[in-house]
Amino acid sequence: MSKLNFMMITASPDVASFIEQQGVSRIFMDQEVMGKAERQGHLDTHKAAHSLEQIAAVASRLKQAELMVRLNPLHGSTHQEVDSAIAHGAQRLMLPMFSSRAEVGKFLDIVNVRVPVTFLAETAPSLVRLPDWLDLLTPGYDEVHIGLNDLSLSLGLNFLFEPMAARLLDPTAAVLNQAGMTWGVGGVARIGQGELPAETVLGEHVRLGSQWIILSRAFHSGAATSSALLETLDFPAEIAKLRQAEAYWHSADEASLLANQEQLADCAYRLGRREGGA
């Protein structure tokens, strides 16, 4: 089983420089605004667009972490967005809200192998059609990330972990793993924080074979500077706790991983009922 890699959203060069030294492998910056507020206005998700100047400022400080920029869904100015993001230091691009092989192919044509691409599979059509578009990607270069917020909305669900609770990601994980594709799913809070325990989420990542996870807003509390980050939490210690939990699950047997999945399901469905008012 593969080791999990961490990524985190920040527009602060200070925070980016600090967290890459603490083992965060990818800095995630976000230019997606088209349709996002309408879809996720009721959710505590990242919605502010990072400017090209902010991207360049973060890029100038990074020494080892990769800088990934999420663009808008395909539209008339995508070519310009791609060119500008790369020119300002993006080392990887992410395409959200696609649903077909044609969209995947078009975006790859626009990028033209200048940087690798992470395809954010976050709609029901993108997951159902995964076997139809996956062969367009280059294993070891391009990647897939499954976005639980929009996926749950696409499926008419109340809580983002319900697809994972129902084991809807099992066939997706099998296809990705068999193809040798690097992939990840969703995010994680701090150990001991949140109503769905982070250690339970990590166990499911290990069971499925996921290799990437986002350190969520619940993890870092939206800290804008490294000093604020250190005042809010002991970042190195919290990373160490995640690694300890991950190591536990890597040593667990299949029965334990399945029992953990059942615990995740019980908790996710309970939270879904509450969110739905039931």
C-alpha positions, 0 to 999 in steps of 0.5 A: 500500500502507498504512503499518503501525501498531503496537500493544503490550500494557502495563498500565503508564501509564508505558510507555504514555505513553512508547511513544505518544511513540515512534510506537505508535498503539494501547495494547492491554490485555487482560481475556480469561481464559475458556479462554485458559490451557487453549488457550495454556498451553504458549505464551509469550503474554499471559495475565494479566487487566488490571483495570478500575483498570489500564485507567483508569490507562493511559487517564488518561495517554494523549494520542494513542494509542488504548486498546483492551481485549480482552474475554472471548468472548461469555458471560452477562456480556458486556454488563457487561464492555462497559459497564465497559471503556468506563466506565473509558476503553476507546476500542476493544473487541476480541472474541476467539474468535467463529465466526459472523455471529450472534456478531458481530451480537450483540456489535455490538448490545451495544456499540451504536456507543459505540466501534469494535470490532476482531474478532479472527479466530482460529478456522478458522470465523471465517476461513472465514465472513469473507465472511458476517459482514464486511458487519456491520462499518463500514469505517473504524470497525470493524476485523479482526485475525487472531490467529495463535496460536489460528488455528494451534491451531484448525488443529492446527498446531505453529507460529503462522506456518504459516497464513501460510506456506501462503498461507491468508491470501491470500484473507482479505486479498483480501476485507478489502482489497476491502471497504476494511476496516482489518485486521492480523495477528499480531505482530513481534519486533525486527529481527535477533531471533528464528528467523523474521526480523522483516524477513521477517514485515514483507515478508509484511504489505506483500504482503498489505496488512496495516495493523496489527501487534502489537509482541510480547513478543519485541520488548519483553521484557515491560518493565513500566516505561519505564526498564526498557524503555530498559535492555532495548532502545533503543526508538526505534531499534528502531522506526526499524529496523522502519520502515526494513524496512517502507519497503524492502518498500514499494519492492520489486517483486512478485517480491521480495515473493513470494520473501520469502513463500517464505523465510517458508514455508521457515522456518515449516515448519522451525520447525513440524517442530521444534515437532512433534518431527519 
